[in-house]
């Protein structure tokens, strides 16, 4: 169910930016957006690790190292980009950036899903 979980999590990740955009006006929307953001992010992270490790179980240590290296690089790039977005466009800029990256991730997943052979476990 890795592909289905990834798809649902990416849709939730994209959707969470709407309540987060209204966070300056509502503490409840902030809490809801953060909970959905964390749920979606953790689901994607755990599912990705499961899929990667299943592909090459004998290379588990190397895969963990590479996966976490790129995870850290992506997190750092996101922190830098969101800092710039906030400096230039405030909180709404950060939310637009997050939604844009989430939409790009969902589009990439859909493109790779369409290219996947049926026997590979498409949802």
Secondary structure, DSSP 8 states (H G I E B T S, - for coil): -HHHHHHHHHHHHHHHHHHHHTGGG-HHHHHHHHHHHHHHHHHHHHHHHHHHHHHTGGGHHHHHHHHHHHHHHHHHHHHHHHHHHHHHHHHHHHHHHHHHHHHHHHHHHHHHHHHS-GGGT--
